[in-house]
Amino acid sequence: MAGDSAGGNLAAAVTLQARESGPPLAAQVLIYPNVAYGSDTPSMRDNTDPYFFNRTSVGWYWGHYLADPRDGADPLASPLRAADLGGLPPALVITAEYDPLRDEGEQYAERLRAAGVPVEAARYDGMTHGFFTMTGTLAAAREATARVAEYLRKAFGVPG
């Protein structure tokens, strides 16, 4: 199960659901996931680029995702708020240095690790939210994409 940004939120939520009702998942790849409604982390406060991606942008899409702000407390909307992250599939969590979502993604990786889930976490310094899709322009995007591909090859037992 994989996704980036809001897709990372959905991927994390699906892993929580699959843990309870199946199917079993081999791995999860979360790329700068948005996993906590109402997050007020240092990265959320510090990354204020007015033209690209910032706290206002995050609030805008939460406003379109949740039927009611109270729904943000549900772990299927905010996986970081799940009481227990044990039993989830191994994870690769990728974050970007200049991303409002950086801290919550890294907190999620730490919570997974604390729950006994094997986790690889990688912060890409100098990068902003969305860098992963810029493989035609950014070497870091090509490196991150290659890392995801290698991670998934191993997770699926495909020889490299």
Backbone as CSV, one residue per row, in Angstrom:
resi,resn,N_x,N_y,N_z,CA_x,CA_y,CA_z,C_x,C_y,C_z
1,MET,0.865,-1.148,0.000,0.000,0.000,0.000,0.913,1.211,0.000
2,ALA,0.650,2.147,-0.895,1.532,3.309,-0.997,0.746,4.543,-1.369
3,GLY,1.272,5.699,-0.962,0.680,6.961,-1.350,1.526,8.120,-0.887
4,ASP,1.305,9.267,-1.530,2.018,10.472,-1.102,1.025,11.550,-0.680
5,SER,1.411,12.310,0.339,0.631,13.410,0.877,-0.743,12.915,1.344
6,ALA,-1.827,13.402,0.749,-3.157,12.904,1.126,-3.267,11.419,0.796
7,GLY,-2.593,10.985,-0.258,-2.567,9.555,-0.587,-1.832,8.752,0.475
8,GLY,-0.838,9.367,1.113,-0.168,8.716,2.230,-1.101,8.547,3.413
9,ASN,-1.973,9.529,3.604,-3.003,9.421,4.634,-3.907,8.230,4.337
10,LEU,-4.368,8.136,3.098,-5.264,7.045,2.726,-4.559,5.690,2.840
11,ALA,-3.300,5.639,2.417,-2.553,4.380,2.512,-2.396,3.951,3.968
12,ALA,-2.076,4.893,4.855,-1.935,4.555,6.278,-3.266,4.073,6.850
13,ALA,-4.365,4.725,6.454,-5.686,4.313,6.940,-6.041,2.919,6.436
14,VAL,-5.719,2.628,5.182,-6.011,1.294,4.644,-5.219,0.230,5.392
15,THR,-3.981,0.520,5.766,-3.219,-0.482,6.520,-3.866,-0.750,7.874
16,LEU,-4.413,0.303,8.495,-5.124,0.099,9.768,-6.351,-0.788,9.558
17,GLN,-7.109,-0.523,8.508,-8.290,-1.338,8.229,-7.910,-2.764,7.868
18,ALA,-6.884,-2.923,7.056,-6.467,-4.266,6.623,-5.970,-5.094,7.804
19,ARG,-5.366,-4.438,8.775,-4.925,-5.169,9.967,-6.117,-5.835,10.637
20,GLU,-7.265,-5.164,10.636,-8.454,-5.679,11.308,-9.236,-6.676,10.457
21,SER,-9.312,-6.425,9.157,-10.205,-7.244,8.339,-9.569,-7.833,7.084
22,GLY,-8.264,-7.621,6.886,-7.584,-8.155,5.723,-7.828,-7.275,4.515
23,PRO,-7.162,-7.576,3.457,-6.190,-8.654,3.296,-4.858,-8.281,3.941
24,PRO,-4.014,-9.282,4.185,-2.685,-8.960,4.723,-1.882,-8.182,3.681
25,LEU,-1.173,-7.185,4.137,-0.368,-6.347,3.247,1.108,-6.611,3.483
26,ALA,1.890,-6.601,2.406,3.320,-6.883,2.505,4.113,-5.689,3.019
27,ALA,3.649,-4.486,2.707,4.422,-3.293,3.074,3.558,-2.062,2.905
28,GLN,4.049,-0.971,3.499,3.441,0.332,3.264,4.550,1.327,2.952
29,VAL,4.283,2.170,1.979,5.210,3.231,1.603,4.440,4.537,1.734
30,LEU,4.898,5.369,2.640,4.216,6.625,2.944,5.159,7.773,2.609
31,ILE,4.794,8.553,1.619,5.638,9.648,1.162,5.014,10.953,1.638
32,TYR,5.752,11.651,2.475,5.279,12.833,3.191,3.784,12.749,3.496
33,PRO,3.423,11.738,4.320,1.997,11.517,4.595,1.401,12.569,5.528
34,ASN,0.166,12.898,5.268,-0.596,13.781,6.145,-1.411,12.870,7.065
35,VAL,-0.945,12.675,8.277,-1.542,11.655,9.141,-2.154,12.197,10.428
36,ALA,-2.313,13.532,10.526,-2.872,14.086,11.764,-3.621,15.384,11.486
37,TYR,-4.930,15.298,11.490,-5.749,16.499,11.339,-5.437,17.483,12.468
38,GLY,-5.312,18.754,12.110,-5.076,19.784,13.112,-3.666,19.805,13.662
39,SER,-2.750,19.155,12.988,-1.369,19.089,13.450,-0.800,20.495,13.652
40,ASP,-0.091,20.668,14.747,0.550,21.953,15.037,2.004,21.692,15.413
41,THR,2.731,21.146,14.478,4.130,20.791,14.703,5.047,21.951,14.302
42,PRO,6.312,21.901,14.712,7.243,22.936,14.247,7.314,23.029,12.719
43,SER,7.307,21.897,12.037,7.386,21.981,10.572,6.131,22.607,9.978
44,MET,4.985,22.404,10.610,3.745,23.030,10.134,3.821,24.543,10.327
45,ARG,4.395,24.965,11.439,4.507,26.404,11.719,5.614,27.077,10.916
46,ASP,6.714,26.350,10.670,7.898,26.963,10.062,7.873,27.023,8.539
47,ASN,7.168,26.122,7.894,7.174,26.073,6.429,5.966,26.837,5.898
48,THR,6.198,28.105,5.636,5.103,29.021,5.327,5.180,29.580,3.911
49,ASP,5.766,28.865,2.983,5.856,29.332,1.605,4.470,29.779,1.130
50,PRO,4.297,31.058,0.842,2.953,31.538,0.507,2.468,31.119,-0.880
51,TYR,3.365,30.602,-1.717,2.991,30.290,-3.090,2.823,28.809,-3.379
52,PHE,3.268,27.960,-2.462,3.253,26.544,-2.803,2.402,25.736,-1.828
53,PHE,3.000,25.314,-0.734,2.315,24.401,0.175,2.589,24.845,1.593
54,ASN,1.522,25.101,2.353,1.674,25.649,3.690,0.488,25.231,4.549
55,ARG,0.438,25.745,5.753,-0.637,25.413,6.697,-2.022,25.698,6.096
56,THR,-2.163,26.776,5.336,-3.438,27.101,4.705,-3.822,26.037,3.683
57,SER,-2.851,25.589,2.902,-3.100,24.529,1.923,-3.572,23.259,2.626
58,VAL,-2.890,22.904,3.701,-3.243,21.704,4.453,-4.668,21.837,4.996
59,GLY,-4.981,22.977,5.571,-6.321,23.197,6.098,-7.384,23.138,5.010
60,TRP,-7.050,23.661,3.835,-7.993,23.643,2.715,-8.363,22.218,2.341
61,TYR,-7.365,21.353,2.189,-7.747,20.002,1.763,-8.374,19.198,2.882
62,TRP,-8.022,19.451,4.156,-8.756,18.788,5.239,-10.221,19.216,5.204
63,GLY,-10.469,20.494,4.897,-11.827,20.999,4.822,-12.659,20.325,3.742
64,HIS,-11.986,19.823,2.716,-12.682,19.110,1.642,-12.751,17.602,1.899
65,TYR,-11.934,17.115,2.789,-11.883,15.675,3.071,-12.859,15.275,4.167
66,LEU,-12.919,16.050,5.218,-13.743,15.700,6.372,-15.155,16.282,6.227
67,ALA,-16.156,15.480,6.514,-17.536,15.980,6.515,-17.752,16.943,7.673
68,ASP,-17.055,16.682,8.771,-17.173,17.497,9.975,-15.790,17.509,10.625
69,PRO,-15.320,18.656,11.118,-13.995,18.681,11.743,-13.804,17.638,12.846
70,ARG,-14.883,17.254,13.527,-14.764,16.237,14.582,-14.319,14.889,14.019
71,ASP,-14.578,14.663,12.725,-14.151,13.410,12.093,-12.628,13.277,12.071
72,GLY,-11.926,14.395,12.219,-10.465,14.360,12.226,-9.878,13.594,13.394
73,ALA,-10.648,13.328,14.425,-10.173,12.550,15.575,-10.174,11.054,15.297
74,ASP,-10.894,10.629,14.270,-10.971,9.207,13.915,-9.626,8.753,13.361
75,PRO,-9.062,7.665,13.879,-7.780,7.183,13.376,-7.778,6.847,11.882
76,LEU,-8.947,6.577,11.306,-8.979,6.330,9.868,-8.855,7.635,9.080
77,ALA,-9.062,8.766,9.726,-8.785,10.065,9.121,-7.412,10.571,9.541
78,SER,-7.042,10.306,10.779,-5.766,10.748,11.349,-5.034,9.539,11.932
79,PRO,-4.376,8.755,11.092,-3.736,7.523,11.571,-2.752,7.728,12.729
80,LEU,-2.147,8.902,12.825,-1.231,9.155,13.939,-1.959,9.086,15.277
81,ARG,-3.262,9.256,15.266,-4.055,9.212,16.496,-4.524,7.804,16.869
82,ALA,-4.163,6.804,16.086,-4.550,5.427,16.416,-3.922,5.038,17.750
83,ALA,-4.685,4.371,18.586,-4.186,3.953,19.896,-3.066,2.935,19.767
84,ASP,-3.136,2.080,18.759,-2.173,0.993,18.603,-1.776,0.876,17.135
85,LEU,-0.493,0.940,16.868,0.015,0.769,15.502,0.714,-0.580,15.335
86,GLY,0.636,-1.425,16.351,1.245,-2.749,16.266,0.556,-3.612,15.221
87,GLY,1.305,-4.531,14.668,0.751,-5.480,13.716,0.567,-4.933,12.316
88,LEU,1.039,-3.735,12.068,0.951,-3.172,10.722,2.129,-3.667,9.881
89,PRO,2.009,-3.591,8.567,3.098,-4.072,7.717,4.326,-3.171,7.825
90,PRO,5.492,-3.711,7.481,6.709,-2.899,7.458,6.486,-1.634,6.636
91,ALA,7.217,-0.581,6.993,6.973,0.718,6.369,8.257,1.395,5.915
92,LEU,8.130,2.087,4.808,9.115,3.073,4.363,8.394,4.408,4.426
93,VAL,8.946,5.343,5.190,8.352,6.667,5.328,9.366,7.693,4.823
94,ILE,8.952,8.436,3.812,9.815,9.454,3.208,9.253,10.823,3.563
95,THR,10.142,11.718,4.019,9.750,13.087,4.322,10.694,14.051,3.610
96,ALA,10.283,15.305,3.570,11.077,16.363,2.952,11.381,17.425,3.999
97,GLU,12.590,17.962,3.947,13.026,18.925,4.963,12.103,20.141,5.057
98,TYR,11.738,20.723,3.934,10.944,21.952,3.935,9.487,21.650,3.587
99,ASP,8.870,20.857,4.443,7.505,20.409,4.207,6.711,20.569,5.497
100,PRO,5.548,21.213,5.455,4.735,21.313,6.668,4.389,19.946,7.267
101,LEU,4.353,18.902,6.451,3.980,17.564,6.918,5.161,16.748,7.449
102,ARG,6.357,17.301,7.377,7.557,16.554,7.767,7.451,15.943,9.164
103,ASP,7.136,16.744,10.153,7.176,16.256,11.536,6.137,15.177,11.804
104,GLU,4.919,15.346,11.279,3.925,14.310,11.548,4.284,13.006,10.837
105,GLY,4.881,13.071,9.660,5.347,11.847,8.994,6.427,11.157,9.809
106,GLU,7.347,11.942,10.335,8.424,11.369,11.146,7.897,10.868,12.492
107,GLN,6.912,11.537,13.055,6.288,11.042,14.286,5.590,9.709,14.032
108,TYR,4.947,9.599,12.881,4.269,8.345,12.545,5.287,7.216,12.409
109,ALA,6.404,7.494,11.754,7.463,6.478,11.628,7.947,6.043,13.010
110,GLU,8.130,6.995,13.913,8.582,6.663,15.273,7.535,5.851,16.025
111,ARG,6.270,6.203,15.882,5.207,5.431,16.543,5.142,4.014,15.999
112,LEU,5.293,3.856,14.685,5.332,2.514,14.095,6.489,1.719,14.689
113,ARG,7.665,2.332,14.716,8.859,1.669,15.250,8.650,1.269,16.712
114,ALA,8.082,2.176,17.501,7.831,1.888,18.922,6.837,0.747,19.095
115,ALA,5.963,0.551,18.110,4.976,-0.532,18.165,5.534,-1.843,17.618
116,GLY,6.814,-1.854,17.260,7.445,-3.077,16.776,7.357,-3.298,15.282
117,VAL,6.922,-2.298,14.553,6.836,-2.399,13.097,8.205,-2.046,12.506
118,PRO,8.747,-2.886,11.621,10.002,-2.516,10.957,9.787,-1.271,10.093
119,VAL,10.630,-0.272,10.314,10.467,1.008,9.623,11.801,1.471,9.062
120,GLU,11.761,1.926,7.826,12.847,2.705,7.249,12.298,4.111,7.091
121,ALA,13.021,5.087,7.588,12.589,6.480,7.459,13.704,7.258,6.785
122,ALA,13.324,8.094,5.840,14.311,8.888,5.108,13.796,10.304,4.924
123,ARG,14.557,11.265,5.436,14.251,12.678,5.196,15.173,13.145,4.073
124,TYR,14.579,13.798,3.096,15.354,14.337,1.984,15.589,15.817,2.233
125,ASP,16.829,16.109,2.663,17.191,17.482,2.995,17.174,18.358,1.748
126,GLY,16.767,19.593,1.951,16.712,20.556,0.872,15.468,20.441,0.003
127,MET,14.640,19.438,0.259,13.461,19.199,-0.581,12.197,19.768,0.062
128,THR,11.207,20.044,-0.801,9.911,20.531,-0.366,8.856,19.469,-0.646
129,HIS,7.671,19.714,-0.139,6.531,18.847,-0.400,6.338,18.732,-1.914
130,GLY,6.115,17.526,-2.375,5.895,17.302,-3.805,7.131,16.914,-4.581
131,PHE,8.308,16.965,-3.963,9.539,16.695,-4.705,9.556,15.314,-5.341
132,PHE,8.908,14.342,-4.716,8.973,12.944,-5.168,8.516,12.794,-6.619
133,THR,7.606,13.621,-7.052,7.064,13.504,-8.411,7.906,14.242,-9.451
134,MET,8.984,14.861,-9.043,9.786,15.689,-9.945,11.033,14.958,-10.448
135,THR,10.861,13.711,-10.856,12.011,12.896,-11.266,12.716,13.439,-12.504
136,GLY,12.013,14.179,-13.338,12.648,14.748,-14.529,13.545,15.924,-14.214
137,THR,13.444,16.454,-12.999,14.179,17.663,-12.631,15.129,17.464,-11.454
138,LEU,14.732,16.675,-10.471,15.479,16.597,-9.212,16.153,15.241,-9.013
139,ALA,17.455,15.284,-8.764,18.186,14.044,-8.464,17.620,13.380,-7.212
140,ALA,17.223,14.181,-6.219,16.667,13.611,-4.987,15.385,12.838,-5.274
141,ALA,14.586,13.307,-6.220,13.355,12.587,-6.589,13.706,11.250,-7.233
142,ARG,14.719,11.236,-8.080,15.145,9.976,-8.704,15.695,9.015,-7.649
143,GLU,16.441,9.549,-6.687,16.978,8.710,-5.604,15.838,8.146,-4.752
144,ALA,14.869,8.978,-4.416,13.743,8.524,-3.591,12.916,7.482,-4.337
145,THR,12.693,7.691,-5.617,11.938,6.727,-6.418,12.679,5.398,-6.479
146,ALA,13.982,5.445,-6.676,14.778,4.218,-6.700,14.727,3.526,-5.339
147,ARG,14.746,4.301,-4.278,14.667,3.706,-2.930,13.338,2.996,-2.732
148,VAL,12.245,3.618,-3.171,10.930,2.986,-3.056,10.891,1.702,-3.876
149,ALA,11.407,1.757,-5.090,11.406,0.567,-5.949,12.194,-0.570,-5.307
150,GLU,13.346,-0.274,-4.752,14.161,-1.307,-4.101,13.454,-1.840,-2.859
151,TYR,12.843,-0.964,-2.087,12.111,-1.373,-0.893,10.992,-2.332,-1.265
152,LEU,10.245,-1.992,-2.309,9.138,-2.843,-2.730,9.621,-4.153,-3.336
153,ARG,10.731,-4.113,-4.066,11.296,-5.385,-4.577,11.582,-6.340,-3.427
154,LYS,12.211,-5.815,-2.389,12.507,-6.655,-1.223,11.229,-7.116,-0.531
155,ALA,10.269,-6.211,-0.364,9.011,-6.559,0.315,8.264,-7.660,-0.423
156,PHE,8.328,-7.648,-1.741,7.623,-8.652,-2.549,8.495,-9.854,-2.876
157,GLY,9.751,-9.833,-2.395,10.645,-10.959,-2.632,11.095,-11.099,-4.081
158,VAL,11.144,-9.978,-4.788,11.577,-9.994,-6.191,13.091,-9.797,-6.222
159,PRO,13.817,-10.682,-6.904,15.271,-10.517,-6.984,15.628,-9.195,-7.663
160,GLY,16.675,-8.545,-7.152,17.126,-7.273,-7.701,18.017,-7.455,-8.826
